[in-house]
Amino acid sequence: MPLITASHDSLPCPHSLSAARALISSSSSSSLAPSYEQTPHPSLPPFPASKLTPLAQAEQERIARSEPLSGGIDTTRYELPDDGDDDEDGNAAAASPSALKKRLQQAYTSSHYLRQRGQRLALLNEFGKNAWLVGNAQLEEVLKGVERDLVDAREAVEAVNRERKGKQERARGEMEGLERGWRQGLRRVVEVEVEIGKLEERRRDVLKAGGR
């Protein structure tokens, strides 16, 4: 005899299942805005205000618009001239004078830039290691100076602490003597007040006895 005897009449039929799916899709499409991928949902809290600088904000907007980077340093002046105007033999006779002048200026600029860069690389190759070692030596001297200042400051703090402790030790006897004197004086004041109380009591007794 099977253990499971419950029926499955409550399971949805294919027709009701398709109707439920159609209802869900229609309700979701009606509740969402057409631009729901870019527009936040109304139940979400508002986004915090942007703290970007105007330059960063403009750059972010440029990236959002998928625009190319404009401005900055013109790197084309350091590129090699375009040889598209040359003829088959490599001559530039067919180019206009203005184009030839522009190409000549670009060639001069590129040549000067490459020559200066080559000189700097040669100097770096020749003196770069020594300059690095000299810089490290200077930094070591600065570090040694800071360490000496730190040692001097620690010695000054220790000297101040020793002087303070010595003054406290020298003043200890005087403070203890003053404390003993204060306590003795306070005890004498209390004894005098006790004796005054006794005398007052005797005076009252004498006055009472004389009145009788």
MARTOR-279853 format. One line per 3 residues: their letters; for each residue x, y, z of N, C-alpha, C, O. Coordinates in steps of 0.2 Angstrom, whole numbers, plus 2048, in hexadecimal, padded with zeros to 3 digits. Layout:
REM residues N
a	X/Y/Z/X/Y/Z/X/Y/Z/X/Y/Z | ...
REM end
This chain:
REM residues 212
mpl	804/7FA/800/800/800/800/804/806/800/809/807/804 | 804/80B/7FB/808/811/7FB/807/815/801/801/816/804 | 80C/818/804/80C/81D/809/809/824/808/805/827/80C
ita	80A/826/801/807/82D/7FF/800/82B/7FC/800/829/7F7 | 7FB/82E/800/7F4/82D/7FD/7F1/833/7FB/7EB/834/7F9 | 7F4/839/7FC/7F1/840/7FB/7F1/841/7F3/7F5/83E/7F0
shd	7EC/844/7F1/7EB/846/7EA/7EE/84C/7E8/7F0/850/7ED | 7EF/84D/7E2/7F2/853/7DF/7EE/857/7DB/7EF/85A/7D6 | 7E7/857/7DD/7E2/85B/7D9/7E3/863/7D9/7E1/866/7D5
slp	7E7/865/7DF/7E8/86C/7E0/7EE/86F/7DB/7EF/875/7DB | 7F2/86B/7D7/7F7/86D/7D3/7F4/871/7CD/7EF/86F/7CB | 7F7/877/7CB/7F4/87B/7C6/7F5/877/7BF/7F9/874/7BE
cph	7EF/878/7BB/7EF/875/7B4/7F4/87A/7B0/7F5/880/7B2 | 7F6/878/7AA/7FA/87C/7A5/7F6/882/7A3/7FA/887/7A3 | 7F0/882/7A3/7EC/888/7A1/7ED/88E/7A6/7EE/893/7A5
sls	7EC/88C/7AD/7EC/891/7B2/7F3/893/7B3/7F4/899/7B5 | 7F8/88F/7B2/7FF/891/7B3/801/896/7AE/804/89B/7AF | 7FF/895/7A7/800/89A/7A2/7FD/8A0/7A4/800/8A6/7A2
aar	7F7/8A0/7A6/7F3/8A6/7A8/7F7/8AA/7AE/7F7/8B0/7AE | 7F9/8A6/7B3/7FD/8A9/7B8/803/8AD/7B6/805/8B2/7B8 | 807/8A9/7B1/80D/8AC/7AF/80B/8B3/7AB/80F/8B8/7AB
ali	806/8B3/7A7/804/8B8/7A3/802/8BE/7A8/804/8C4/7A6 | 7FF/8BD/7AD/7FD/8C2/7B2/803/8C5/7B5/803/8CB/7B6 | 808/8C1/7B7/80E/8C3/7BA/812/8C8/7B5/814/8CD/7B7
sss	813/8C5/7AF/816/8C9/7AA/813/8D0/7A9/816/8D5/7A8 | 80C/8D0/7A9/809/8D6/7A7/809/8DB/7AD/80A/8E1/7AC | 809/8D8/7B3/809/8DD/7B9/810/8DF/7BA/811/8E5/7BC
sss	815/8DB/7B9/81C/8DE/7B9/81E/8E3/7B4/821/8E8/7B5 | 81B/8E2/7AE/81D/8E7/7A8/819/8ED/7A9/81B/8F3/7A7 | 813/8ED/7AC/80F/8F3/7AE/812/8F7/7B4/811/8FD/7B4
sla	815/8F3/7B9/818/8F7/7BE/81F/8FA/7BD/820/8FF/7C1 | 822/8F7/7B8/829/8FA/7B7/829/8FF/7B1/825/8FF/7AD | 82D/904/7B2/82D/909/7AD/831/907/7A7/835/902/7A7
psy	830/90A/7A1/834/907/79B/83B/907/79C/83F/903/799 | 83E/90C/7A0/845/90D/7A1/847/90B/7A8/84B/90E/7AB | 844/905/7AA/846/902/7B0/84D/900/7B1/84F/900/7B7
eqt	850/8FF/7AC/857/8FD/7AC/85C/903/7AE/861/902/7B1 | 85A/909/7AD/85D/90F/7AE/85A/913/7B4/85D/917/7B7 | 854/912/7B5/850/916/7BA/84F/912/7C0/84D/90C/7C0
php	851/914/7C6/851/911/7CC/849/90F/7CE/845/913/7CC | 848/90A/7D2/841/909/7D4/83F/90E/7D9/843/910/7DD | 838/910/7D9/836/915/7DE/837/913/7E5/837/918/7E9
slp	837/90D/7E7/837/90B/7EE/83F/90B/7F0/840/90B/7F6 | 843/90C/7EC/84A/90D/7EE/84C/914/7F1/849/919/7EF | 850/914/7F6/852/91B/7F9/855/91F/7F4/859/91C/7EF
pfp	855/926/7F4/859/92A/7EF/860/929/7F0/863/928/7F5 | 864/929/7EA/86B/929/7EA/86E/92F/7EE/86B/934/7ED | 874/92E/7F1/877/934/7F4/879/939/7EE/87B/937/7E9
ask	87A/93F/7F0/87C/944/7EC/883/943/7E9/888/941/7ED | 885/944/7E3/88C/943/7E0/890/948/7E3/88F/94E/7E4 | 896/946/7E5/89C/94A/7E8/8A2/94B/7E3/8A7/94C/7E5
ltp	8A0/949/7DC/8A6/94A/7D7/8A7/951/7D6/8A3/955/7D6 | 8AD/952/7D4/8AF/959/7D2/8AC/95A/7CB/8AB/955/7C7 | 8AC/960/7C9/8A9/961/7C2/8AD/95E/7BC/8AA/95C/7B8
laq	8B4/95D/7BD/8B8/95A/7B8/8B6/953/7B8/8B5/950/7B2 | 8B6/94F/7BE/8B4/948/7BE/8AD/947/7BB/8AB/942/7B8 | 8A8/94C/7BD/8A1/94B/7BB/8A1/94B/7B3/89D/948/7B0
aeq	8A5/950/7B0/8A5/951/7A9/8A8/94B/7A6/8A5/949/7A0 | 8AD/948/7A9/8B0/942/7A6/8AB/93C/7A6/8AB/938/7A2 | 8A8/93B/7AC/8A3/936/7AC/89D/937/7A7/89B/932/7A4
eri	89B/93D/7A6/896/93E/7A1/898/93C/79A/895/939/796 | 89F/93E/799/8A2/93C/792/8A2/935/791/8A1/932/78C | 8A4/931/796/8A4/92A/796/89D/927/795/89C/922/791
ars	898/92A/798/891/927/798/88F/928/790/88B/924/78E | 891/92E/78D/88F/92F/786/893/92B/781/892/92C/77B | 898/928/784/89D/924/77F/8A0/928/77A/8A1/927/774
epl	8A2/92E/77C/8A6/933/778/8AE/932/779/8B0/930/77E | 8B2/933/774/8B9/932/774/8BC/938/779/8B9/93D/779 | 8C2/936/77B/8C5/93B/77F/8C8/941/77B/8CB/940/776
sgg	8C6/947/77D/8C8/94D/779/8CC/951/77E/8CC/951/784 | 8D1/956/77B/8D5/95A/77F/8DB/957/782/8DD/951/77F | 8DE/95A/786/8E4/957/789/8EA/959/785/8EA/95E/781
idt	8F0/955/785/8F6/956/781/8F5/953/77A/8F3/94D/779 | 8F7/957/775/8F6/954/76E/8FC/950/76D/902/952/76C | 8FB/949/76D/901/945/76C/902/944/764/907/941/763
try	8FE/946/760/900/945/759/906/949/756/909/947/751 | 908/94E/75A/90D/952/758/914/94E/759/919/950/756 | 914/949/75D/919/945/75F/919/93E/75A/91E/93A/75B
elp	914/93E/756/914/938/752/918/939/74B/919/93F/74A | 919/933/748/91D/934/742/918/937/73C/912/935/73D | 91B/93B/738/916/93D/732/913/938/72E/916/933/72D
ddg	90D/939/72C/90A/935/727/90D/935/720/90D/93B/71E | 90E/92F/71E/911/92F/717/90C/92D/712/90D/92B/70C | 905/92F/713/900/92E/70E/900/932/708/8FE/930/703
ddd	904/938/708/904/93C/702/90A/93B/6FE/90A/93E/6F8 | 90E/936/6FF/914/934/6FB/912/930/6F5/90D/92D/6F5 | 915/931/6F0/914/92D/6EA/917/926/6EB/919/924/6F0
edg	917/922/6E5/919/91B/6E6/921/91B/6E7/923/916/6EA | 925/920/6E4/92C/920/6E5/92E/923/6EC/934/924/6EE | 929/925/6F1/92B/928/6F7/92C/92F/6F7/92E/932/6FC
naa	92A/933/6F1/92B/93A/6F1/925/93E/6F3/91F/93B/6F2 | 926/943/6F6/920/947/6F9/91F/94D/6F4/91D/953/6F6 | 920/94C/6ED/91F/952/6E9/918/954/6E8/916/959/6E6
aas	913/94E/6E8/90C/94F/6E7/909/953/6ED/903/955/6EC | 90C/954/6F3/909/957/6F8/909/95F/6F7/90D/961/6F4 | 904/962/6FB/904/969/6FA/909/96C/6FF/90C/969/703
psa	90B/973/6FE/911/976/702/90E/976/709/913/975/70E | 908/978/70B/906/978/712/906/971/715/908/971/71B | 904/96C/711/905/965/714/90C/963/715/90E/960/71B
lkk	911/965/710/918/964/711/91B/967/717/91F/965/71B | 918/96E/718/91B/972/71E/918/96F/725/91C/96E/729 | 912/96C/725/910/969/72B/913/963/72C/915/961/732
rlq	915/95F/727/918/959/728/91F/95A/72A/922/956/72F | 922/95F/728/929/961/72A/929/963/731/92E/961/735 | 924/967/733/924/969/73A/923/963/73F/926/963/744
qay	91F/95E/73D/91E/958/741/924/954/741/926/951/746 | 928/954/73C/92E/950/73C/933/953/740/937/950/744 | 934/95A/740/938/95E/744/936/95D/74C/93B/95B/750
tss	930/95D/74D/92E/95C/754/92F/955/757/932/954/75C | 92E/950/752/92F/949/754/936/948/755/938/944/75A | 93A/94B/751/942/94A/751/944/94D/757/948/94A/75B
hyl	942/953/759/944/956/75F/942/952/765/946/951/76A | 93C/950/765/93A/94C/76B/93E/946/76C/940/944/771 | 93F/942/766/942/93C/767/94A/93D/769/94C/939/76D
rqr	94D/942/766/953/944/768/954/946/770/959/943/773 | 94F/94A/772/94F/94B/779/94E/945/77E/951/944/783 | 94A/941/77B/948/93B/77F/94E/936/77F/950/933/784
gqr	952/936/77A/958/932/779/95D/934/77E/960/930/781 | 95E/93B/77E/963/93E/783/961/93C/78A/965/93B/78E | 95B/93D/78C/959/93C/793/959/935/795/95B/933/79A
lal	958/930/790/959/929/791/960/928/792/962/923/796 | 965/92B/78E/96C/92A/78F/96E/92C/795/972/929/799 | 96C/932/797/96E/935/79E/96B/930/7A4/96F/92F/7A9
lne	965/92E/7A3/963/92A/7A8/966/923/7A9/968/920/7AE | 969/921/7A3/96C/91A/7A3/973/91B/7A6/976/917/7A9 | 976/922/7A5/97D/923/7A7/97D/925/7AF/981/923/7B3
fgk	978/92A/7B0/979/92C/7B7/973/92B/7BB/972/92D/7C1 | 96E/927/7B9/968/925/7BD/96A/921/7C3/967/922/7C8 | 96E/91C/7C2/970/918/7C8/973/91C/7CD/972/91B/7D3
naw	978/920/7CB/97C/924/7D0/977/929/7D4/977/92A/7DA | 972/92C/7D0/96D/931/7D3/969/92D/7D8/967/930/7DD | 967/927/7D6/963/923/7DB/967/921/7E1/964/922/7E6
lvg	96D/920/7E0/971/91E/7E6/972/924/7EA/972/924/7F0 | 973/92A/7E7/974/930/7EB/96D/932/7EE/96E/935/7F4 | 968/931/7EB/961/932/7EE/960/92E/7F4/95E/930/7FA
naq	962/928/7F4/962/923/7F9/966/925/7FF/964/925/805 | 96C/927/7FD/971/92A/803/96E/930/806/96F/931/80C | 96B/935/802/968/93A/805/963/939/80A/962/93B/80F
lee	95E/934/808/959/932/80C/95C/92E/812/959/92F/818 | 961/92A/812/964/927/818/966/92D/81D/966/92C/823 | 969/932/81A/96C/937/81E/966/93B/822/966/93C/828
vlk	960/93C/81E/95A/93F/821/958/93A/827/956/93C/82C | 958/933/825/955/92F/82A/95A/92F/830/957/92E/836 | 960/92F/82F/965/92F/835/964/935/839/964/935/83F
gve	963/93B/836/961/941/83A/95B/941/83E/95B/943/844 | 956/93E/83B/94F/93D/83F/950/938/844/94E/939/84A | 954/933/843/955/92E/849/959/932/84F/958/930/854
rdl	95E/936/84D/962/93A/852/95D/93E/856/95E/93F/85C | 959/942/852/954/946/855/950/942/85A/94E/945/860 | 94E/93C/858/94A/938/85C/94D/936/863/94B/936/868
vda	954/934/862/958/932/868/959/938/86C/958/937/873 | 95A/93E/86A/95B/944/86E/954/946/872/954/947/877 | 94E/945/86E/948/946/871/947/941/877/944/943/87C
rea	948/93B/876/948/936/87B/94C/937/881/94A/937/887 | 952/939/880/957/93B/885/954/941/889/955/941/88F | 951/946/886/94F/94C/889/949/94A/88D/948/94C/893
vea	944/946/88B/93F/943/88F/941/940/895/93E/940/89A | 946/93B/894/949/937/89A/94C/93C/89F/94B/93B/8A5 | 94F/942/89D/952/946/8A1/94D/94A/8A5/94E/94B/8AB
vnr	948/94C/8A2/942/94F/8A5/93F/94B/8AA/93D/94D/8B0 | 93E/945/8A9/93B/940/8AD/940/93F/8B3/93D/93E/8B9 | 946/93E/8B2/94B/93E/8B8/94B/944/8BC/94B/943/8C3
erk	94B/94A/8B9/94A/950/8BD/944/950/8C1/944/952/8C7 | 93E/94E/8BE/938/94F/8C2/938/94A/8C8/936/94B/8CD | 93A/944/8C6/93B/93F/8CC/93F/941/8D1/93E/940/8D7
gkq	945/944/8D0/949/947/8D5/946/94C/8D9/947/94C/8DF | 943/951/8D6/93F/956/8DA/93A/953/8DE/939/955/8E4 | 936/94E/8DC/931/94B/8E0/934/947/8E6/931/948/8EB
era	93A/944/8E5/93D/941/8EA/940/946/8F0/93F/944/8F6 | 942/94B/8ED/945/950/8F2/93F/954/8F5/940/956/8FB | 939/954/8F2/934/958/8F5/930/953/8FA/92B/955/8FD
rge	931/94C/8F9/92D/948/8FD/92E/949/905/929/949/908 | 934/94A/907/935/94B/90E/931/951/911/92E/951/916 | 932/956/90D/92E/95C/90F/927/95B/90F/923/95E/913
meg	924/958/90A/91D/957/909/91B/952/90F/915/954/912 | 91F/94D/911/91D/949/917/91D/94D/91D/919/94C/921 | 922/951/91E/922/955/924/91D/95A/925/91A/95B/92A
ler	91B/95D/91F/915/962/91F/90F/95E/921/90A/960/924 | 90E/958/91E/908/954/91F/908/952/927/902/952/92A | 90D/950/92A/90D/94E/931/90C/954/935/908/954/93A
gwr	90E/95A/933/90D/960/937/905/962/936/902/964/93B | 903/961/930/8FB/963/930/8F7/95E/934/8F2/960/937 | 8F9/958/934/8F5/953/938/8F6/954/93F/8F1/954/943
qgl	8FC/956/942/8FD/958/949/8F9/95E/94B/8F5/95F/950 | 8F9/963/946/8F5/969/947/8EE/968/948/8EA/96B/94C | 8EB/964/943/8E4/962/943/8E2/95E/949/8DD/95F/94C
rrv	8E7/95A/94C/8E5/956/952/8E5/95B/958/8E1/95A/95C | 8EA/960/958/8E9/965/95D/8E3/969/95D/8E0/96A/963 | 8E1/96B/957/8DB/96F/957/8D5/96B/959/8D1/96D/95D
vev	8D5/964/958/8CF/960/95A/8D0/95F/962/8CA/960/965 | 8D6/95E/965/8D6/95E/96C/8D4/964/96F/8D1/964/974 | 8D6/96A/96C/8D4/970/96F/8CC/971/96F/8C9/973/974
eve	8C9/96F/96A/8C2/970/969/8BF/96B/96E/8B9/96D/971 | 8C2/965/96F/8BF/960/974/8BF/963/97B/8BB/963/97F | 8C5/967/97D/8C6/96A/984/8C1/970/984/8BE/971/98A
igk	8C0/973/97F/8BB/979/97F/8B4/976/981/8B1/979/985 | 8B3/971/97E/8AC/96E/97F/8AB/96B/986/8A6/96C/989 | 8B1/969/989/8B0/967/990/8B0/96D/995/8AC/96C/999
lee	8B3/972/993/8B3/978/997/8AC/97B/997/8A9/97D/99C | 8A9/97B/991/8A2/97D/990/89D/979/994/899/97C/997 | 89E/973/994/89A/96F/998/89B/970/9A0/896/970/9A3
rrr	8A1/971/9A2/8A2/972/9A9/89F/979/9AB/89C/97A/9B0 | 89F/97E/9A6/89C/984/9A8/895/984/9A9/892/987/9AD | 892/980/9A4/88B/97F/9A5/889/97C/9AB/884/97D/9AF
dvl	88D/977/9AD/88B/973/9B4/88C/978/9BA/888/978/9BE | 891/97C/9B9/892/981/9BF/88C/986/9BF/88A/988/9C5 | 88A/988/9B9/884/98D/9B9/87E/98A/9BC/87A/98D/9BF
kag	87D/984/9BA/877/980/9BD/877/97F/9C4/873/980/9C8 | 87D/97D/9C7/87E/97C/9CE/87D/983/9D2/87A/983/9D7 | 880/989/9CF/87F/98F/9D3/878/992/9D2/875/995/9D7
gr	874/990/9CE/86D/992/9CD/868/98E/9D2/863/991/9D4 | 86A/989/9D4/867/985/9D9/868/988/9E0/865/986/9E5
REM end
